[in-house]
Amino acid sequence: MSAGSRIFRRGHRPVRRHTAELEWLGLHPGLQGTGWGTRLLEHGLDALVKDGVEAVFLRTRSGTGLGGFYRAHGFAERGRWPRAVRFADGGYRAEVWFTRDLP
Ligand SMILES: CC(C)(COP(=O)(O)OP(=O)(O)OC[C@H]1O[C@@H](n2cnc3c(N)ncnc32)[C@H](O)[C@@H]1OP(=O)(O)O)[C@@H](O)C(=O)NCCC(=O)NCCS
């Protein structure tokens, strides 16, 4: 497994070229809590700004605690879809939507 990865997808339609979605940000468990998540995220956001992106969107699952990480990095919750995620054991989680204006 790699140490960590980050995937942004730029909006492809002309009316969404000024936006991007953070599709994935994750670290190897042994590196979590060491500041590398912040570095990976902020370095990626800096690159997007240089490329003319004005806003970033992402989605998380409720119950993961990840909302706290993204709020600490300037993202605002824009809504949530209850029971959008269903697990094999029958449990549900909401999908939570966040955005951050850049820079
Ligand atoms: C979320 C993640 C990218 C953060 O990276 P990191 O290097 O661990 O975080 P950092 O060390 O940069 O922490 C920065 C701050 O965010 C906080 N933070 C980190 N992870 C957090 C979490 N899950 N919930 C709330 N706060 C969190 C830290 O406490 C720290 O705050 P502080 O500076 O006030 O102490 C990383 O922990 C990770 O990959 N987690 C697993 C992600 C995952 O499971 N993805 C799949 C979801 S479906």
The ligand as a MOL file (V3000), in Angstrom:
LIG
                    3D

  0  0  0     0  0            999 V3000
M  V30 BEGIN CTAB
M  V30 COUNTS 48 50 0 0 0
M  V30 BEGIN ATOM
M  V30 1 C -8.2920 12.0900 7.3760 0
M  V30 2 C -6.7880 12.0240 7.1330 0
M  V30 3 C -6.4680 12.2620 5.6560 0
M  V30 4 C -6.1700 13.1730 7.9510 0
M  V30 5 O -4.7570 13.1470 7.7870 0
M  V30 6 P -3.8100 13.1770 9.0890 0
M  V30 7 O -2.4140 13.3150 8.6480 0
M  V30 8 O -4.1830 11.9860 9.9280 0
M  V30 9 O -4.3030 14.4730 9.8200 0
M  V30 10 P -3.3550 15.6090 10.4030 0
M  V30 11 O -2.2880 15.0030 11.2500 0
M  V30 12 O -2.9420 16.4920 9.2880 0
M  V30 13 O -4.4090 16.2990 11.3810 0
M  V30 14 C -4.7950 17.6150 11.2170 0
M  V30 15 C -5.9120 17.8960 12.1690 0
M  V30 16 O -7.0980 17.1760 11.8250 0
M  V30 17 C -7.5350 16.4120 12.9380 0
M  V30 18 N -8.0440 15.1380 12.4510 0
M  V30 19 C -7.3700 14.2150 11.7560 0
M  V30 20 N -8.1820 13.1890 11.4490 0
M  V30 21 C -9.3760 13.4990 11.9850 0
M  V30 22 C -10.6140 12.8370 12.0300 0
M  V30 23 N -10.8070 11.6510 11.4420 0
M  V30 24 N -11.6410 13.4540 12.6540 0
M  V30 25 C -11.4780 14.6460 13.2560 0
M  V30 26 N -10.3150 15.3170 13.2580 0
M  V30 27 C -9.2930 14.7450 12.6220 0
M  V30 28 C -6.3180 16.2180 13.8190 0
M  V30 29 O -6.7200 16.0610 15.1830 0
M  V30 30 C -5.5760 17.5170 13.6030 0
M  V30 31 O -6.1060 18.5430 14.3880 0
M  V30 32 P -5.1340 19.4670 15.2870 0
M  V30 33 O -4.0930 20.0150 14.3260 0
M  V30 34 O -6.0590 20.5070 15.8410 0
M  V30 35 O -4.5690 18.5320 16.2960 0
M  V30 36 C -6.1690 10.6800 7.6050 0
M  V30 37 O -6.3200 10.5610 9.0140 0
M  V30 38 C -6.8160 9.4900 6.9330 0
M  V30 39 O -6.3870 9.0610 5.8740 0
M  V30 40 N -7.8260 8.9390 7.5900 0
M  V30 41 C -8.5490 7.7840 7.0170 0
M  V30 42 C -9.4340 8.2710 5.9100 0
M  V30 43 C -10.4640 7.2790 5.5250 0
M  V30 44 O -10.7640 6.3820 6.2870 0
M  V30 45 N -11.0250 7.4740 4.3420 0
M  V30 46 C -12.0510 6.6670 3.8810 0
M  V30 47 C -13.3690 7.2340 4.3240 0
M  V30 48 S -14.7100 6.4280 3.5590 0
M  V30 END ATOM
M  V30 BEGIN BOND
M  V30 1 1 1 2
M  V30 2 1 2 3
M  V30 3 1 2 4
M  V30 4 1 2 36
M  V30 5 1 4 5
M  V30 6 1 5 6
M  V30 7 2 6 7
M  V30 8 1 6 8
M  V30 9 1 6 9
M  V30 10 1 9 10
M  V30 11 2 10 11
M  V30 12 1 10 12
M  V30 13 1 10 13
M  V30 14 1 13 14
M  V30 15 1 14 15
M  V30 16 1 15 16
M  V30 17 1 15 30
M  V30 18 1 16 17
M  V30 19 1 17 18
M  V30 20 1 17 28
M  V30 21 1 18 19
M  V30 22 1 18 27
M  V30 23 2 19 20
M  V30 24 1 20 21
M  V30 25 1 21 22
M  V30 26 2 21 27
M  V30 27 1 22 23
M  V30 28 2 22 24
M  V30 29 1 24 25
M  V30 30 2 25 26
M  V30 31 1 26 27
M  V30 32 1 28 29
M  V30 33 1 28 30
M  V30 34 1 30 31
M  V30 35 1 31 32
M  V30 36 2 32 33
M  V30 37 1 32 34
M  V30 38 1 32 35
M  V30 39 1 36 37
M  V30 40 1 36 38
M  V30 41 2 38 39
M  V30 42 1 38 40
M  V30 43 1 40 41
M  V30 44 1 41 42
M  V30 45 1 42 43
M  V30 46 2 43 44
M  V30 47 1 43 45
M  V30 48 1 45 46
M  V30 49 1 46 47
M  V30 50 1 47 48
M  V30 END BOND
M  V30 END CTAB
M  END
